[in-house]
């Protein structure tokens, strides 16, 4: 990072004066001409290494220090993920109840893994029967009309196959994916910021986010969707590094061993087989096969990877980088994402396709006879009709709900969803003897850790500022992830929607806060006083976020607490 003051452009930095008057006018808003590192470092930035003085102060010998640095690349993320997993699997079967929309997805998942399609559970008090006689309740053969693709339910069903139709079984895979997403975010943050410390910090913030925590312990589809989205982003990030490494390897080196740009290489080099982008296409198809809002992520990430290719070829020396990308990269990028995602999406419907009892499965041979597309396979025509009916349902879902909310309020956790609430009598289920003989409250509230989310409000402003004025691709990538998961809901503000949908972009909020904390710590070369002040401020913020998570722990797990303590945690009236 460089000084943003206009004086920094004087003297030895005069050669970096912005060439355009409009750029000079932006100086007052924080615009700073980019310091130009070597071409190799611009294409493939090196990872940050701890200062040798730090190891010396700690009394660590240099050989051991280097070994620790190597192991920390995986050791740090694994340690953070271990903590996250311990939290998420702790009493995973509590509450011993079917909470919120588990009443749909847990049973649908059990039907899918047993017969390949969702059944209509019409038995009276079926949830209570499942809890009392897990695994003994007969799966209905009558097909059920469901409004979400099957992939997320296949994932939930895998846990039920392993551990049975019980709360631990239907929550197991979601908890596992929640834990793995923390590990992935540590590694993604490390690659994005070129810092193991900042990568682990991003994962730690995700580990102590209340919304992510609750969703990791509830058998809903949104956590599965989030996992595939984060995994796809990570694959695209690796693909970005690999393609730029190939460009750097192909560029000429001068007599001094310095890498030089070359327009011919930058505009004509084919980047070859890109398996990580193909993997991203598969993962985005699985995301769409979980919930349809994965389509917006597919579109956003597709544009993002093309923009990265443009940037890489420009840095390598391309005179017309857009034309070069259109000629060399655009078609492979499209094929690796869109057709692959479509094929993957269709594959998630295999159980419905190969069977003959799924809802609308025989529509093409009954109510859908005739028309202009009879040359298509019957299963495809039936599936298209089914999807069309589901789309009508989604856009027409305007019935009010106690906990529905407007997406404008999500970022400040304005209206969290209560998944479970029960009054607990004193002396029952861990409830002590509250003052005045009041009962205890047991609640599972899908509430993001407030201080983390409120810090994210400022972090998003910082990320947008850094993207616009500093042209920082990392900030742009984070903003893209947030926008892909959040912005589409603004087009459906009349629809019944909920705050927990925001779990899809929570990892990107954690990356934004991490980037802001990195700036608080100070740029390389800052004096000791600046570093100390930054470290104290960043440390206090992180500790407050962790404390905040601990404070709201009873509301995340359903642990009974005195009613007065429950009221104290209702910081906003809209949380009740």
Backbone torsions as a table, in degrees:
resi	resn	phi	psi	omega
1	UNK	NA	150.5	-178.3
2	UNK	-121.0	164.8	176.5
3	UNK	-65.2	141.9	-179.7
4	UNK	-95.9	-1.5	-177.9
5	UNK	-74.0	143.9	178.5
6	UNK	-58.2	-29.4	-177.9
7	UNK	-63.9	-22.9	-178.6
8	UNK	-65.8	-13.5	-178.5
9	UNK	-89.2	-3.2	-177.3
10	UNK	-86.1	169.5	173.6
11	UNK	62.8	-124.9	-173.2
12	UNK	-66.8	-16.9	-179.5
13	UNK	-99.2	11.5	-175.9
14	UNK	-63.2	-25.5	-179.4
15	UNK	-72.4	-8.7	178.2
16	UNK	-102.4	13.4	177.9
17	UNK	-60.4	133.8	179.3
18	UNK	-54.2	132.3	-176.3
19	UNK	-72.5	-19.2	-176.2
20	UNK	-112.1	146.2	-178.6
21	UNK	-63.3	-36.3	-179.7
22	UNK	-64.5	-31.3	176.4
23	UNK	-70.2	-37.7	178.6
24	UNK	-65.4	-35.8	178.8
25	UNK	-67.5	-28.0	-179.8
26	UNK	-74.3	-9.8	180.0
27	UNK	-56.6	-36.5	-177.1
28	UNK	-67.6	-17.9	180.0
29	UNK	-99.0	5.6	176.1
30	UNK	107.4	1.7	178.1
31	UNK	-66.7	137.2	177.7
32	UNK	-136.7	131.2	175.9
33	UNK	-59.0	139.6	-176.2
34	UNK	-72.9	130.8	170.1
35	UNK	-68.5	135.4	-174.0
36	UNK	-96.5	104.5	175.2
37	UNK	-76.0	-177.5	178.8
38	UNK	-64.9	157.2	-178.7
39	UNK	-61.3	-39.9	180.0
40	UNK	-62.6	-41.8	179.8
41	UNK	-70.0	-28.5	176.7
42	UNK	-71.3	-37.1	179.1
43	UNK	-77.5	-45.5	-178.1
44	UNK	-131.1	85.3	-177.9
45	UNK	-60.7	140.6	178.1
46	UNK	-75.4	159.3	176.7
47	UNK	-80.5	145.9	178.8
48	UNK	-71.9	135.3	176.9
49	UNK	-112.6	141.9	179.4
50	UNK	-57.5	145.6	178.6
51	UNK	-63.6	137.9	-179.7
52	UNK	-60.1	-30.8	179.8
53	UNK	-62.9	-32.6	179.0
54	UNK	-62.0	-47.4	179.0
55	UNK	-64.6	-38.1	-179.6
56	UNK	-63.7	-42.0	179.2
57	UNK	-62.5	-36.8	-179.5
58	UNK	-80.5	-6.2	179.0
59	UNK	74.0	25.8	-178.5
60	UNK	-93.2	124.0	177.6
61	UNK	-61.0	149.8	-175.1
62	UNK	-60.6	-43.7	178.2
63	UNK	-58.3	-41.6	178.2
64	UNK	-67.5	-37.1	179.2
65	UNK	-61.5	-43.1	179.8
66	UNK	-65.2	-37.2	179.4
67	UNK	-66.9	-40.4	177.9
68	UNK	-63.2	-41.3	178.8
69	UNK	-59.7	-42.6	-179.0
70	UNK	-65.9	-44.5	-177.6
71	UNK	-72.7	-27.2	-177.3
72	UNK	-67.0	-22.3	-180.0
73	UNK	-58.0	-35.7	175.0
74	UNK	-109.1	-32.4	-177.8
75	UNK	-62.8	-42.6	178.8
76	UNK	-61.8	-53.0	177.7
77	UNK	-59.5	-38.7	179.5
78	UNK	-65.7	-36.8	178.7
79	UNK	-65.5	-44.6	178.0
80	UNK	-62.2	-42.6	180.0
81	UNK	-65.6	-34.6	177.7
82	UNK	-62.7	-42.6	177.0
83	UNK	-63.7	-45.3	-180.0
84	UNK	-61.4	-41.6	179.5
85	UNK	-66.0	-40.6	178.5
86	UNK	-60.3	-40.6	178.8
87	UNK	-66.3	-42.5	-173.7
88	UNK	-75.9	-31.2	-178.9
89	UNK	-91.6	-4.9	179.6
90	UNK	-67.4	114.9	-177.7
91	UNK	48.7	50.2	-177.8
92	UNK	-61.9	-26.1	-177.8
93	UNK	-80.5	1.7	177.7
94	UNK	-105.7	139.6	-2.7
95	UNK	-67.2	147.3	177.8
96	UNK	-81.8	71.7	-175.7
97	UNK	-156.1	164.7	171.7
98	UNK	-91.2	106.4	-172.0
99	UNK	-103.3	139.5	176.6
100	UNK	47.7	-129.7	-173.8
101	UNK	-79.7	6.6	169.4
102	UNK	-59.1	-24.1	179.2
103	UNK	-61.0	-23.7	176.0
104	UNK	-94.1	-55.4	-166.6
105	UNK	-75.0	-33.8	179.0
106	UNK	-64.9	-43.8	-179.5
107	UNK	-73.4	-40.6	178.0
108	UNK	-61.7	-40.0	179.3
109	UNK	-63.7	-41.8	179.9
110	UNK	-63.7	-40.4	177.6
111	UNK	-66.2	-40.9	-179.3
112	UNK	-60.0	-49.3	-175.2
113	UNK	-73.4	-13.3	-179.7
114	UNK	-100.5	-29.2	-176.7
115	UNK	-139.7	-0.1	173.5
116	UNK	89.2	-5.1	177.3
117	UNK	-151.1	160.1	-177.9
118	UNK	-77.5	139.7	179.3
119	UNK	-106.1	160.1	179.7
120	UNK	-90.3	106.3	-177.3
121	UNK	-85.1	91.6	-175.6
122	UNK	-98.2	-4.4	-178.5
123	UNK	-63.3	135.5	-178.8
124	UNK	-65.5	137.5	178.8
125	UNK	53.0	41.0	-175.0
126	UNK	-64.8	-32.5	179.4
127	UNK	-63.6	-42.0	179.1
128	UNK	-66.8	-36.8	178.9
129	UNK	-66.6	-38.7	179.2
130	UNK	-64.5	-41.6	179.3
131	UNK	-67.8	-33.2	-177.8
132	UNK	-82.7	-38.8	-179.1
133	UNK	-126.7	67.4	-175.7
134	UNK	-60.1	128.8	178.0
135	UNK	86.7	-12.4	-177.3
136	UNK	-95.6	-12.1	179.8
137	UNK	-77.4	127.6	-176.0
138	UNK	-68.8	137.1	178.1
139	UNK	-76.0	126.8	-179.3
140	UNK	-70.1	140.7	179.2
141	UNK	-89.7	-16.9	177.5
142	UNK	-67.7	126.9	-178.0
143	UNK	-67.9	149.4	-179.0
144	UNK	-113.0	144.1	175.9
145	UNK	-82.1	112.1	-179.5
146	UNK	-117.6	153.7	-170.6
147	UNK	-115.0	14.4	174.5
148	UNK	-132.1	146.0	177.3
149	UNK	-59.0	167.7	-168.2
150	UNK	-88.1	-10.8	-168.5
151	UNK	-58.7	-47.8	-179.0
152	UNK	-60.0	-34.9	180.0
153	UNK	-74.7	-31.2	172.8
154	UNK	-61.8	-40.6	179.9
155	UNK	-64.1	-47.8	178.4
156	UNK	-61.4	-40.3	-179.0
157	UNK	-63.7	-29.2	177.5
158	UNK	-61.4	-41.5	176.3
159	UNK	-64.5	-37.0	178.5
160	UNK	-67.8	-34.3	176.6
161	UNK	-65.2	-34.9	-177.7
162	UNK	-78.2	-39.6	-170.4
163	UNK	-123.8	0.6	176.3
164	UNK	95.7	171.1	-179.4
165	UNK	-84.6	80.5	179.8
166	UNK	-150.1	167.5	-175.7
167	UNK	-54.2	-40.8	179.0
168	UNK	-65.9	-40.8	-179.0
169	UNK	-63.0	-48.0	-176.2
170	UNK	-79.9	-10.0	175.9
171	UNK	-101.0	-10.2	-171.7
172	UNK	-60.3	-53.6	-174.8
173	UNK	-66.0	-34.3	178.6
174	UNK	-66.0	-41.8	177.2
175	UNK	-64.2	-39.0	179.0
176	UNK	-64.4	-44.9	179.1
177	UNK	-66.3	-36.2	176.5
178	UNK	-62.0	-41.0	178.2
179	UNK	-66.7	-45.6	179.8
180	UNK	-64.2	-31.5	178.7
181	UNK	-66.2	-31.9	175.3
182	UNK	-65.8	-44.2	177.3
183	UNK	-59.9	-45.4	-179.6
184	UNK	-62.5	-40.5	-177.4
185	UNK	-67.5	-34.3	174.5
186	UNK	-58.6	-47.1	-178.9
187	UNK	-70.8	-36.7	176.8
188	UNK	-64.6	-46.3	178.5
189	UNK	-61.2	-38.9	178.4
190	UNK	-62.4	-44.5	-179.9
191	UNK	-70.2	-36.2	-177.8
192	UNK	-70.0	-46.2	-175.6
193	UNK	-96.9	-4.8	-178.6
194	UNK	59.6	34.4	-177.1
195	UNK	-144.5	121.6	176.9
196	UNK	-64.1	-38.6	-179.7
197	UNK	-61.6	-49.3	-178.5
198	UNK	-68.2	-33.6	176.2
199	UNK	-62.6	-45.9	178.8
200	UNK	-65.9	-33.5	177.7
201	UNK	-64.8	-42.3	177.8
202	UNK	-60.2	-43.9	178.1
203	UNK	-64.9	-38.4	178.5
204	UNK	-63.3	-42.0	178.2
205	UNK	-61.5	-39.5	177.7
206	UNK	-67.3	-37.0	-179.3
207	UNK	-62.9	-30.9	-177.3
208	UNK	-107.0	19.3	172.3
209	UNK	-85.0	129.0	-175.4
210	UNK	-64.8	-40.4	-179.3
211	UNK	-65.1	-47.3	178.6
212	UNK	-60.9	-39.5	-179.3
213	UNK	-63.9	-49.2	-179.0
214	UNK	-63.9	-43.0	-179.8
215	UNK	-66.5	-26.7	177.1
216	UNK	-74.2	-11.4	-177.7
217	UNK	-118.2	18.4	-179.1
218	UNK	-136.1	134.7	-175.6
219	UNK	-81.1	69.4	173.5
220	UNK	-114.5	168.0	-173.9
221	UNK	-82.2	-23.3	-169.0
222	UNK	-66.7	-32.6	176.8
223	UNK	-67.5	-38.0	176.6
224	UNK	-63.3	-43.7	177.2
225	UNK	-59.3	-46.5	-179.8
226	UNK	-59.0	-41.1	-179.6
227	UNK	-59.6	-48.0	-179.1
228	UNK	-65.6	-36.1	179.1
229	UNK	-65.1	-47.8	179.9
230	UNK	-64.2	-41.3	178.7
231	UNK	-62.4	-40.9	178.4
232	UNK	-64.3	-41.1	178.3
233	UNK	-62.0	-42.4	178.4
234	UNK	-62.3	-41.3	177.9
235	UNK	-62.9	-42.3	178.9
236	UNK	-65.5	-33.8	178.7
237	UNK	-67.1	-42.2	176.2
238	UNK	-64.2	-42.6	178.2
239	UNK	-59.4	-38.8	178.2
240	UNK	-59.9	-46.6	179.9
241	UNK	-64.7	-43.9	-177.7
242	UNK	-63.4	-43.3	-179.1
243	UNK	-67.1	-36.8	178.1
244	UNK	-71.1	-31.9	174.7
245	UNK	-63.6	-39.0	178.2
246	UNK	-65.9	-40.7	176.3
247	UNK	-61.4	-45.8	-179.6
248	UNK	-62.4	-38.6	-179.4
249	UNK	-68.1	-26.0	-177.6
250	UNK	-89.1	-15.9	-177.5
251	UNK	-75.5	151.6	-178.9
252	UNK	-74.3	155.5	177.4
253	UNK	-118.2	133.0	-178.1
254	UNK	-79.8	-175.6	-175.9
255	UNK	-63.4	-23.4	179.5
256	UNK	-90.2	4.0	-179.7
257	UNK	80.5	15.5	-179.0
258	UNK	-94.9	131.7	178.7
259	UNK	-68.9	134.5	-177.6
260	UNK	-120.3	143.8	175.6
261	UNK	-67.7	151.7	179.6
262	UNK	-147.3	116.1	-176.3
263	UNK	-63.1	-38.7	-178.8
264	UNK	-61.9	-46.9	178.8
265	UNK	-66.3	-46.1	-175.4
266	UNK	-63.0	-30.7	-175.6
267	UNK	-95.6	-16.8	-174.6
268	UNK	-116.7	-16.0	-176.2
269	UNK	-65.3	129.5	172.1
270	UNK	-89.7	130.9	-173.8
271	UNK	-84.1	-1.5	170.5
272	UNK	72.3	-158.2	-176.3
273	UNK	-66.7	127.0	-177.4
274	UNK	-125.3	79.1	-174.2
275	UNK	-64.4	-29.4	-178.4
276	UNK	-69.5	-34.0	176.5
277	UNK	-71.6	-35.1	175.3
278	UNK	-63.6	-41.7	177.4
279	UNK	-62.1	-37.6	177.1
280	UNK	-62.5	-38.4	177.3
281	UNK	-61.6	-42.0	177.6
282	UNK	-62.7	-46.3	-178.6
283	UNK	-64.7	-37.5	177.5
284	UNK	-69.0	-32.9	173.7
285	UNK	-64.9	-38.8	176.4
286	UNK	-67.0	-34.8	176.6
287	UNK	-63.2	-46.2	177.7
288	UNK	-64.4	-31.7	178.6
289	UNK	-75.7	-4.6	176.1
290	UNK	-99.0	-52.9	173.4
291	UNK	-146.7	148.6	-172.8
292	UNK	-67.3	-21.0	179.4
293	UNK	-67.3	-6.5	170.0
294	UNK	-62.1	-21.5	177.8
295	UNK	-61.7	-39.5	179.9
296	UNK	-67.6	-36.3	177.4
297	UNK	-66.9	-40.6	176.7
298	UNK	-57.1	-46.0	179.8
299	UNK	-65.0	-45.4	-177.3
300	UNK	-65.2	-45.5	-178.9
301	UNK	-69.7	-31.3	175.8
302	UNK	-62.6	-44.5	176.5
303	UNK	-65.8	-36.4	-178.3
304	UNK	-63.6	-45.2	-177.8
305	UNK	-67.5	-33.0	175.9
306	UNK	-68.5	-41.7	177.6
307	UNK	-61.1	-37.9	176.8
308	UNK	-63.8	-38.2	177.8
309	UNK	-64.8	-39.8	177.3
310	UNK	-60.5	-46.7	-180.0
311	UNK	-61.8	-40.4	-179.4
312	UNK	-64.3	-45.0	-178.7
313	UNK	-70.0	-32.9	176.6
314	UNK	-64.6	-46.7	179.1
315	UNK	-61.2	-36.9	-178.6
316	UNK	-72.3	-9.9	175.1
317	UNK	118.4	5.4	-179.4
318	UNK	-63.4	131.5	177.7
319	UNK	-77.0	-37.9	178.6
320	UNK	-123.6	77.7	-174.5
321	UNK	-65.1	-34.3	-179.6
322	UNK	-66.4	-42.5	178.1
323	UNK	-64.7	-39.7	179.6
324	UNK	-63.6	-42.7	178.9
325	UNK	-67.6	-40.5	178.6
326	UNK	-60.6	-34.3	-177.5
327	UNK	-83.9	-38.9	-171.2
328	UNK	-104.7	-29.9	-168.3
329	UNK	-117.7	-25.4	-170.1
330	UNK	-63.4	-49.0	-179.0
331	UNK	-64.4	-47.4	176.5
332	UNK	-59.1	-37.5	179.0
333	UNK	-64.1	-41.4	179.6
334	UNK	-65.2	-47.1	-177.4
335	UNK	-64.5	-36.1	-177.4
336	UNK	-72.3	-19.1	-176.6
337	UNK	-112.5	-64.1	-171.1
338	UNK	-67.0	-59.5	179.3
339	UNK	-60.9	-38.1	178.8
340	UNK	-64.1	-42.0	178.9
341	UNK	-65.0	-39.5	179.3
342	UNK	-64.6	-44.7	179.2
343	UNK	-62.8	-40.7	178.4
344	UNK	-65.1	-41.8	179.0
345	UNK	-58.6	-46.2	179.5
346	UNK	-63.1	-36.3	-179.7
347	UNK	-63.5	-29.2	179.3
348	UNK	-67.9	-17.1	178.9
349	UNK	-93.5	13.1	-174.2
350	UNK	-53.6	-45.2	-179.1
351	UNK	-58.8	-39.8	179.3
352	UNK	-72.3	-37.8	-175.0
353	UNK	-70.5	-47.0	-174.7
354	UNK	-76.4	-18.7	177.6
355	UNK	-86.8	-174.0	179.7
356	UNK	-136.9	11.9	-175.6
357	UNK	-118.3	-1.7	-179.7
358	UNK	-64.5	158.6	-179.0
359	UNK	-60.8	132.3	-178.1
360	UNK	63.5	10.5	-176.0
361	UNK	-61.7	-34.5	-177.9
362	UNK	-103.7	21.2	-177.2
363	UNK	-59.6	-40.2	-175.8
364	UNK	-63.7	-26.4	-178.4
365	UNK	-99.7	-0.9	178.4
366	UNK	-121.4	-91.6	-177.3
367	UNK	-72.9	-14.0	-177.0
368	UNK	-104.4	19.7	179.5
369	UNK	-64.9	147.2	178.8
370	UNK	82.5	-168.3	-179.6
371	UNK	97.2	-172.4	-174.1
372	UNK	-95.9	-5.1	-173.8
373	UNK	-121.6	31.5	-179.3
374	UNK	-68.2	-14.4	178.2
375	UNK	-74.2	-14.8	177.3
376	UNK	-78.2	154.1	176.5
377	UNK	-57.7	145.1	-178.3
378	UNK	-58.6	-39.9	-178.1
379	UNK	-63.9	-35.0	-179.2
380	UNK	-71.3	-40.5	177.9
381	UNK	-65.4	-41.0	177.9
382	UNK	-64.5	-41.3	179.5
383	UNK	-65.5	-40.5	178.5
384	UNK	-61.1	-42.9	178.3
385	UNK	-63.3	-43.2	178.9
386	UNK	-59.0	-48.3	-178.7
387	UNK	-63.4	-36.0	178.4
388	UNK	-65.0	-40.8	177.6
389	UNK	-66.4	-38.4	178.5
390	UNK	-65.4	-40.4	178.5
391	UNK	-60.7	-43.2	178.2
392	UNK	-60.3	-38.7	178.6
393	UNK	-62.7	-47.6	-174.7
394	UNK	-64.5	-45.4	-177.2
395	UNK	-73.4	-19.3	-180.0
396	UNK	-98.8	6.1	-177.8
397	UNK	-81.7	92.3	-177.7
398	UNK	-122.0	7.5	178.6
399	UNK	-63.0	137.5	179.5
400	UNK	-67.7	153.9	177.8
401	UNK	-140.9	147.9	-177.9
402	UNK	-55.3	-34.7	-173.3
403	UNK	-114.4	16.0	176.7
404	UNK	-70.1	159.0	-174.4
405	UNK	-153.0	160.6	177.1
406	UNK	-89.6	139.4	-178.2
407	UNK	-59.0	-21.4	176.6
408	UNK	-60.3	-30.9	-174.7
409	UNK	-88.7	-7.1	-173.3
410	UNK	-64.2	-43.0	-172.4
411	UNK	-64.4	-22.4	176.8
412	UNK	-105.8	18.3	-178.2
413	UNK	44.6	56.0	-174.0
414	UNK	-72.5	-35.3	-176.0
415	UNK	-141.6	79.1	178.1
416	UNK	-69.2	160.2	-176.8
417	UNK	-101.2	130.0	175.2
418	UNK	-86.7	114.4	-178.7
419	UNK	-83.2	-26.0	-173.4
420	UNK	-159.2	136.4	175.0
421	UNK	-149.1	137.0	178.5
422	UNK	-151.7	135.7	171.9
423	UNK	-77.4	133.3	-178.6
424	UNK	-118.3	128.4	-179.4
425	UNK	-74.4	149.4	177.1
426	UNK	-55.8	135.6	179.6
427	UNK	87.1	-0.8	-179.0
428	UNK	-113.3	133.5	173.8
429	UNK	52.9	42.3	175.4
430	UNK	86.0	0.9	178.4
431	UNK	-78.9	122.5	-179.6
432	UNK	-76.3	-147.2	179.1
433	UNK	-112.9	86.4	-177.5
434	UNK	-60.5	155.9	178.7
435	UNK	-62.4	133.9	178.3
436	UNK	79.4	6.1	177.7
437	UNK	74.9	16.2	179.2
438	UNK	-67.2	155.7	176.0
439	UNK	-76.1	172.4	172.3
440	UNK	-99.1	159.4	176.7
441	UNK	-113.9	133.9	175.2
442	UNK	-120.5	114.8	-175.3
443	UNK	-139.3	145.4	167.4
444	UNK	-114.1	109.9	-174.5
445	UNK	-114.6	122.6	-179.9
446	UNK	-78.7	74.5	-175.0
447	UNK	-116.4	121.0	173.3
448	UNK	-63.1	146.4	177.5
449	UNK	-54.4	111.9	-168.9
450	UNK	-54.5	-47.1	-176.5
451	UNK	-65.9	-31.7	176.4
452	UNK	-66.8	-45.6	-178.0
453	UNK	-69.4	-38.3	179.1
454	UNK	-69.7	-34.6	173.1
455	UNK	-65.2	-34.3	179.5
456	UNK	-64.6	-27.9	176.1
457	UNK	-59.3	-46.0	178.3
458	UNK	-70.9	-37.4	-179.1
459	UNK	-63.6	-37.5	178.8
460	UNK	-65.6	-38.8	176.0
461	UNK	-62.3	-43.1	178.9
462	UNK	-63.2	-42.3	-179.7
463	UNK	-63.0	-44.4	178.9
464	UNK	-64.9	-40.7	177.3
465	UNK	-61.2	-44.5	-177.6
466	UNK	-68.3	-34.5	178.0
467	UNK	-68.0	-44.2	-174.3
468	UNK	-76.7	-46.0	-173.0
469	UNK	-91.5	-29.8	-178.9
470	UNK	-103.9	-5.0	-179.9
471	UNK	53.2	42.4	-177.7
472	UNK	-85.4	113.2	-176.8
473	UNK	-62.6	-30.0	180.0
474	UNK	-64.7	-42.4	176.9
475	UNK	-63.1	-39.8	178.0
476	UNK	-63.3	-39.5	179.3
477	UNK	-65.3	-42.6	178.6
478	UNK	-64.1	-45.1	178.9
479	UNK	-60.8	-37.8	178.6
480	UNK	-62.8	-43.2	179.2
481	UNK	-63.5	-42.1	177.8
482	UNK	-65.2	-46.4	-177.7
483	UNK	-63.1	-40.1	-177.9
484	UNK	-63.4	-32.8	-178.6
485	UNK	-91.7	-17.8	-172.8
486	UNK	-111.7	-49.6	-171.8
487	UNK	-57.4	-41.9	-177.8
488	UNK	-54.4	-29.7	-177.8
489	UNK	-70.1	-17.9	177.9
490	UNK	-69.9	-18.5	177.5
491	UNK	-84.0	-5.4	-178.7
492	UNK	-128.1	43.7	-175.2
493	UNK	-69.2	-19.1	177.4
494	UNK	-83.7	-12.1	-178.7
495	UNK	-80.3	157.0	175.3
496	UNK	-76.4	109.5	-178.2
497	UNK	-134.2	161.3	-171.1
498	UNK	-131.4	156.3	-177.7
499	UNK	-63.4	-31.2	-175.6
500	UNK	-66.6	-12.4	172.6
501	UNK	-60.9	-22.9	-176.8
502	UNK	-70.0	-9.6	-179.6
503	UNK	-60.0	-22.3	-179.7
504	UNK	-62.7	-35.7	-178.5
505	UNK	-106.7	8.2	176.2
506	UNK	-57.3	-43.0	178.7
507	UNK	-57.3	-33.6	-179.6
508	UNK	-76.2	-29.9	171.6
509	UNK	-64.1	-40.2	178.2
510	UNK	-64.5	-37.8	176.0
511	UNK	-65.4	-38.2	179.1
512	UNK	-65.0	-44.9	178.3
513	UNK	-63.6	-39.2	177.8
514	UNK	-62.2	-41.3	178.8
515	UNK	-64.4	-38.8	177.4
516	UNK	-65.9	-41.0	178.5
517	UNK	-65.3	-37.6	175.6
518	UNK	-59.1	-38.5	177.2
519	UNK	-69.3	-35.6	178.1
520	UNK	-62.9	-35.5	-178.6
521	UNK	-66.7	-21.0	176.2
522	UNK	102.6	153.2	-178.3
523	UNK	-76.2	161.3	174.6
524	UNK	-58.0	138.2	179.7
525	UNK	88.7	-1.0	178.5
526	UNK	-67.7	152.8	-178.6
527	UNK	-71.8	167.3	-174.9
528	UNK	-61.2	-37.4	-178.9
529	UNK	-65.3	-44.0	178.8
530	UNK	-62.8	-42.5	179.3
531	UNK	-63.9	-42.4	-178.2
532	UNK	-64.8	-46.0	179.2
533	UNK	-62.2	-43.9	179.2
534	UNK	-63.4	-41.8	-179.6
535	UNK	-65.0	-40.1	178.7
536	UNK	-64.2	-46.9	179.6
537	UNK	-61.7	-44.8	179.9
538	UNK	-65.7	-41.5	-179.9
539	UNK	-63.6	-41.9	178.4
540	UNK	-62.6	-42.6	-179.8
541	UNK	-62.1	-46.8	-178.6
542	UNK	-64.4	-42.9	179.7
543	UNK	-64.8	-37.4	177.3
544	UNK	-65.3	-38.4	178.4
545	UNK	-65.1	-43.8	178.2
546	UNK	-63.3	-43.8	177.0
547	UNK	-59.4	-41.7	-178.6
548	UNK	-61.2	-40.5	177.1
549	UNK	-63.3	-44.3	179.5
550	UNK	-63.6	-40.2	-178.8
551	UNK	-61.1	-39.6	-178.0
552	UNK	-91.0	3.9	-178.1
553	UNK	-49.0	-45.9	-179.4
554	UNK	-59.3	-31.4	179.7
555	UNK	-78.5	-15.7	178.2
556	UNK	-89.6	-26.3	-173.2
557	UNK	-109.5	-12.7	-176.8
558	UNK	82.9	13.7	177.2
559	UNK	-65.8	132.1	-179.8
560	UNK	-65.7	133.9	174.8
561	UNK	-134.9	152.6	177.3
562	UNK	-53.4	145.5	-175.8
563	UNK	-58.2	-33.6	179.1
564	UNK	-65.7	-39.8	177.1
565	UNK	-67.2	-35.9	176.0
566	UNK	-62.0	-44.0	179.6
567	UNK	-63.0	-37.7	179.6
568	UNK	-62.0	-25.2	-179.3
569	UNK	-89.1	-5.4	175.4
570	UNK	-85.4	76.2	-174.2
571	UNK	-65.2	-30.6	177.8
572	UNK	-119.7	145.7	179.5
573	UNK	-60.8	-29.7	-176.4
574	UNK	-75.9	-4.4	177.8
575	UNK	-83.7	-13.3	-177.0
576	UNK	-82.5	NA	NA
